[in-house]
Amino acid sequence: MAVRGRQQPGRTGVFPADKPLRATVMLKPGDYVRGLYEELVNDMGISGAEVLREALTELHKREARRKARHSPKAALHNSEELPQTG
């Protein structure tokens, strides 16, 4: 059985730009995130699909901030390790 959250082996990660994507998420009774999902749908008064769209947007923003924080440090660290030639 695959580990939840990991990309499945054999999946290309290539998404054709001209075709719609369908993301299927199984939220079983008793799953912690199912309760979160139901609460957001009810409290926000929007569709479940829109809840997932907003969640993806927020996750993307968080990941971009994480990359930005680590990027200058990594660039500085790499430039110190590499010998200068020339």
MOJODA-V230759 format. One record per residue. N is the residue number from 0. RES is the residue in one letter. SS is DSSP state (@ for helix, = for strand, . for the rest). Layout:
n | res | ss
N | RES | SS
N | RES | SS
This chain:
n | res | ss
0 | M | .
1 | A | .
2 | V | .
3 | R | .
4 | G | .
5 | R | .
6 | Q | .
7 | Q | .
8 | P | .
9 | G | .
10 | R | .
11 | T | .
12 | G | .
13 | V | .
14 | F | .
15 | P | .
16 | A | .
17 | D | .
18 | K | .
19 | P | .
20 | L | .
21 | R | .
22 | A | .
23 | T | .
24 | V | .
25 | M | .
26 | L | .
27 | K | .
28 | P | .
29 | G | .
30 | D | .
31 | Y | @
32 | V | @
33 | R | @
34 | G | @
35 | L | @
36 | Y | @
37 | E | @
38 | E | @
39 | L | @
40 | V | @
41 | N | @
42 | D | @
43 | M | @
44 | G | .
45 | I | .
46 | S | .
47 | G | @
48 | A | @
49 | E | @
50 | V | @
51 | L | @
52 | R | @
53 | E | @
54 | A | @
55 | L | @
56 | T | @
57 | E | @
58 | L | @
59 | H | @
60 | K | @
61 | R | @
62 | E | @
63 | A | @
64 | R | @
65 | R | @
66 | K | @
67 | A | @
68 | R | @
69 | H | @
70 | S | @
71 | P | @
72 | K | @
73 | A | @
74 | A | @
75 | L | @
76 | H | @
77 | N | @
78 | S | @
79 | E | @
80 | E | @
81 | L | .
82 | P | .
83 | Q | .
84 | T | .
85 | G | .
